[in-house]
């Protein structure tokens, strides 16, 4: 008899390839995903910084917005201004509750006849339900979740063009600007080829029909072999994004945080013609000024700040909390992000990470770390 409490993990189109390559598979956002391969997280991190790696990020959610009110819906959902987007352009944004709390962070892609919103895997179901509820109020717009039919690979690193161009046609990767995308063919398969990524390196994200996953993977690995293309797991994805100061939903941002205190004011357009949900609350928060801010900090040694560790002042009084932390392979020291009281948020401020009752010195720094 089946245990009703057992949750079956989903698998991406590349599951068998990960296992064959020795990937260490773990549960992540409802999926079975590789956290690392036999060479380990440090080697994978360095591969992306110096050569090129490929990430399976097919667990992410893709939602198509279409119909006469597609732009109006995206404007209501997104804190950024999609009206400024030209076809084949993309932008980063957050999606907020009426309170201003962040439901998710996402990418917005504008095609000639539709939009695609790319959301975090752990938020996919709630995001789609939220979008559909707002769409129902507007009418004349359709929200379609195409996540299960979509494979997504990210090819990232300074040699990304050399690894990818041999199997890409109808798109010159050297001409594709940051946050732009094209529709071409990838190993003979129709694909959206986007100049985006979560590592801070030159790179591309590739969206295509999941049915072609294994064939595209094989072609990509063969094309990239001469320049050292290797598979990269979730562990290195986290250290890479943190060195660049990129937020992770569930750690650095969530429904209890707003984009202004999270340092995402640059994607929060409060003067656009169609206000986003949460507009009024965010206007008030901006006028009052944030009581806390998300900052980056470095430690003086290789101590590793962990999510949830207290941040304190010189007297040991609590001033905030660590949201993300690691030992940076690039800096060879502990780095982290966390919310601190605004009085302690200035670059250069001395703060302390409390680790089992011991205060470890840290310094607030300007992001990114590298």
JOCORKA-V933743 format. One record per run of one state. SS is the DSSP state (h for helix, s for strand, l for the rest). FROM is the first residue (numbers start at 0). TO is the last residue. If there is no record, write none. Layout:
BEGIN
ss:SS from:FROM to:TO
ss:SS from:FROM to:TO
END
This chain:
BEGIN
ss:l from:0 to:8
ss:s from:9 to:9
ss:l from:10 to:13
ss:h from:14 to:19
ss:l from:20 to:22
ss:s from:23 to:27
ss:l from:28 to:29
ss:s from:30 to:35
ss:l from:36 to:39
ss:h from:40 to:49
ss:l from:50 to:51
ss:s from:52 to:55
ss:l from:56 to:59
ss:s from:60 to:65
ss:l from:66 to:68
ss:h from:69 to:76
ss:s from:77 to:77
ss:l from:78 to:80
ss:h from:81 to:83
ss:l from:84 to:87
ss:s from:88 to:95
ss:l from:96 to:99
ss:s from:100 to:109
ss:l from:110 to:113
ss:s from:114 to:118
ss:l from:119 to:119
ss:h from:120 to:137
ss:l from:138 to:140
ss:s from:141 to:144
ss:l from:145 to:145
ss:h from:146 to:148
ss:s from:149 to:155
ss:l from:156 to:158
ss:h from:159 to:166
ss:s from:167 to:168
ss:l from:169 to:171
ss:h from:172 to:174
ss:l from:175 to:178
ss:s from:179 to:185
ss:l from:186 to:187
ss:s from:188 to:193
ss:l from:194 to:201
ss:s from:202 to:208
ss:h from:209 to:226
ss:l from:227 to:228
ss:s from:229 to:231
ss:l from:232 to:232
ss:h from:233 to:242
ss:l from:243 to:247
ss:s from:248 to:248
ss:l from:249 to:251
ss:s from:252 to:252
ss:l from:253 to:256
ss:s from:257 to:257
ss:l from:258 to:263
ss:h from:264 to:266
ss:l from:267 to:277
ss:h from:278 to:287
ss:l from:288 to:290
ss:s from:291 to:298
ss:l from:299 to:308
ss:s from:309 to:311
ss:l from:312 to:316
ss:s from:317 to:327
ss:l from:328 to:331
ss:s from:332 to:340
ss:h from:341 to:343
ss:l from:344 to:348
ss:s from:349 to:354
ss:l from:355 to:356
ss:s from:357 to:364
ss:l from:365 to:369
END
